[in-house]
């Protein structure tokens, strides 16, 4: 069995080597030619898995050591019998840490504030848990969950816009269907923001319409923007960078523990799907959630403004800052 693994994935080196012929390649070296004889790929978001990469290859299994799958053409893979697995929830505690470190850096006392959480899945649930522990009122917006579970406990995105002091996005990027999230935060959303909220995008860049957000910041409809995910990465919008209160290079989920969970998820999936036993992982990682939240302590656990400074100092190095990020430890 031939496996190609992106060499930027931490904690995985050597784990599959005893059960497969493994090649470790940089993202730019993962090409149609380099994967043509591969049976399996293990990648991150910077490797686009579609016809351009996979046509003519023997790939039948793709794992992404990430929550998101928008870099994978799922329709193409389904049509060709290629199984796709991901690592849902792996970095959720790190994203929650990012959100609350941002509130601390902005000197926002969360007690009594209303947080609108758009997308209450693996990440959004953890953010909701932290918000409740921090004494916040939570508005949950998740139409797919509302349809499955009933409308009680969920609100519309218009209600989130009208009532929230802080809005944080935790949805995948989708472009088709009734629940498409591409430019979910667009002109209608921002025109409905009545409390000049802090808007946090730690989901995907395309969830927010960048020019409209820029206009909304200039017009005072939005009080502050915290942007980790950008349209057009790595070529980010410098106007939005200049107007954002906090700007980081898509590293909200970049904790050591999150990367461990992602590697654990893809290795376990590989073992299950190929009926093999890989080498033991050289780490143990907890999935336990904190029982209390001290926002100032969260800020001490992660200096978000250091990441902001790094990006502002060299926005053209976005990809380098991301690829060579020193993973932080999560708040406990």
N, C-alpha and C positions, 0 to 999 in steps of 0.2 A: 504494500500500500504506500502510495506517494502522497505526502502532505506538504503543502506550502504554508508557512506561518509568517505573518508580518513581524519583523524583528523589533518593533517598538512595543510589543505586548509584554508587560513585565511578568515575572514569576513563572513563565512557561518554558523557558529554555531547558532542554533535556528531558522534560516530563514525558513526551511522546516518543522519544528516540528509540526506546526499547521495543516498540510495537509497530513502527513505521519508518519508512525512509523520509526523513524530514529535511526540508530546506528552509532556512530563515532568510527572508528577503526584506529590504527596505520597501516602503510603500511605492516609491517610484519604480522599483525593479519588478513589481508584480504586474506583469504584462501578459498579453495573449500567448506569447512564446514561452514564458517561464511557467505558465500554469497548464499548458496543453496536455501534459502527461500526469497531472495531479488528480488524485481521487478526492482530495479534501482540501479546503482552504480555511485558515483561521486568520481573521483580519480585524481591523478597526474601521472607523468611519471614513478614513481617507482613501480606502480602496473601494472604488465603484465596481460592483459586481453586476454586470449586465452583458448583453450580447457582444459588445465590443471586446470584453475581456474573455468571455466564456465560450463563444461559438467555436466549435471544433475541438473543444477540450473534453477530457474524461471526467471532469468534476461532477460529483454527485452529492456532495455534502459541503455546506458552508456554515461556519460559525463566526459570529461577530462578537468580540469581547466588549460589547457595549449594550446599552439599553435599546437604542434606536436602530432601525433597519431601513431608514430612508435612503441609504447608500446602496441598497440591494434591490434589484428589479425583481420583486416578488412574483409578479405575473410571469415573467420569463422563466424564473426558476420552477414555478408550479408546472408550467407547460412542458418542461423538460425533465421533470422528475427529480429536481435537485432539492434536497432537504435543506432548510435554513433554520438555524437555531441562534438565539441571542441570550443575553444575560439580564433579564428583567429585574429591576430593583437593585442591581449590584451597587450603584453609587448613590442611592437615595439618601442615606444619612449625610454624605458629603454635600449633596445639593442643599439639604436642609441647613447644614452648617453654613454654606455660602449665603443663603437667604438671610439668616439671622446675624451673621457677621456683617452683612450689608446694612441691616437695620441699626446695628451697633455703631458702625462707622458713620452713619447718617445722623446719629444721636437721636434715634426715635425710641421713645418709651413704648413698648408694645402693649402695655396693660390698657385694656379698654378700646384699643384700636380695632378696626374691622379689616380683616385680610380676606380678599377674594382669591380663591385658588381655582385656577382654570386648568382642569385636568387633574382628577383625583384618583390616579392609578397608583402604581408602586411608589413613585416619588411623591406625588401629591398627598397621599395618605400619611407619609412620614412628616411632611411639612405641616399638614393639618394637626397631627399629634403634637408637634413642637409648638404650634401656635396656641393650641388649647392649654398646654402646660405653661405657656408664657402669659396667659390671661387675656388672650385675644378673642374677639368675636369672629367666627369663621363663616364665610359664604362659600359653598361648594358648587362649582359649575362643571358638570360632566354629563352632557346629553346621552352618551351611550349607557352610562351607568344608570341614569335616571329612567331610561326606557326599560332597562332590565329589572331595576329594583323598585320603581315607582318614583313619582315626582317629589314625594316628601323628603325633605332634607337637602334638596338640590334647588338651585336658582338658575335663571337665565344669565347669559353673559351681559345683557342690558342691565340687569339688577346689579351684577358685579361692578359694572362701570359706574352706576349711579350711587352706590352705597359704600364703596370700598375706600379705605385710606391707603391701603397697599394692595396691589394686584400682582400676583406671581403666576407665571405660565409654566405648566408642566405637561404639555401635550406632545404627542408625536407630530411630525410634519406629514400631512396628507393633502392631496390636491383634488381628489375625486369624491363624489357622494355627498350626502346631506351633512355629514360630520367632517367635511374637509376643514383643515386647520390653516391652510395657506392664507396669509394675511387676515387671520381671524381677528387680530387687533388692527382694524383699519379705520376708515373715516367715521363710520357709524359708532364704533366702540369709543374712540377718543372724543367725539363730540358729545357723548353721553357721560363723560367723566365729570361729576359734579363737585368732588371733593379735592381736586388737584392731586390725585394719588401718586404715590411712588409706584412706578411700573418696573417689574423685574422680569427679564427674559433669560431664563436658564434652561430653555427647552430646545428650540431650533430657530435659527435666524429668520426663516421665512414665515414664522407664525406672526411676526409683527411687520406691518407695512412701514418700511424705514422712512420714506419721505413724509408720510403722514405723521409718524411719531416726531420727526424733526420739526414739522410745522406745529404740532401740539405742544412741544416743549417751548418753542418760541412764542406761541400764543398764550401760554400759561394754563392750558388745559391739563397738562401733566406737571406735577410738582418736581419730580426727579425721575431719572431713568437709571436703572442698573442693568447693564447689558453684558452678558457673557457670550451669547450666541448671536451671530451677525449674518445678515444676508450677504451672499457673495464671498464668504470666507475662502481664502485668507485675505482677499482684497476688500477690506472693510470700509464702510462709509466714514470718512473723516469728519464730516459735518455732525454725524451722530456721536462720534467719539468726543468731539469738542463740547457737545451739549450734555453728554451723560455725566451724572454725578459719580458713578463708578463704572469702569470699563475694564473688562478682563478678556483674555484670549481663549475662550471656550474651555475653561478648566474648572467649572463649578463642581463637577463630580470627580475631580482628580485627587482622591485620597489614596493612601497606600492600601487601606482596607477595602476600598471600592475596587481597586485593581485586583486585589486578591480574590474578591468574590467573583469578579468577571472571569478570571482564569479558572477558578474552581468550577464555575458553571459550564464553561465550554469543555473542560477536561472531562467532567462527569457526563456530559452529553456525548462526547466522543466515545467514552468507555461503553455507555449504554447502546449507542447506535451501531458500533462496530464490534461489540461483544469482546472487548479486550480489557486488560488491566494495566493501566499506565503506572509509571513510577509515582511514589508517594509525593504529594505536594510538600514543599519545604516550609510550610506556614500553617498556622491556624488563625481563623478570623471569626469574630463574633457577629451575630445578626441582632443582638439585643438592642433595644431602644432605650434612651435615657429616661429616667423616671422624673427628672426635673430639668428645667431650662433656666439658666441664668444668662441673659443676653450679653451682659458684659463679659462673662467668662467665655462665652462662645467667641466673642471678639478677640479675647486673649489667645484662644486656641487656634485662630486663623487670622493672620494679618492681611486682610483682603486689599488694603490700600497699597501694599507692596506689589501685588499683582497689577493693580491699576497703574502704578508708577511705571512698571516694566513695559506695559503696552503703550502708554502715552509717550514714553521715551523713544520707542522704536516700533511704531505700528506696522512698518514694512516687514518686521521680523515675526509677525503673528504666528506663522507655522513653526518657526524655530522655537519661540517661547512655549508653544503648546507641546511640541515633540520632546523638548528637553526640560520640561517642568519637573521640579522637585516635589514629588507627591507629599502632601501634608497628612498629618494624623487627624482622625475624626474626633469630634467632641464627645466626651463620655462623662 
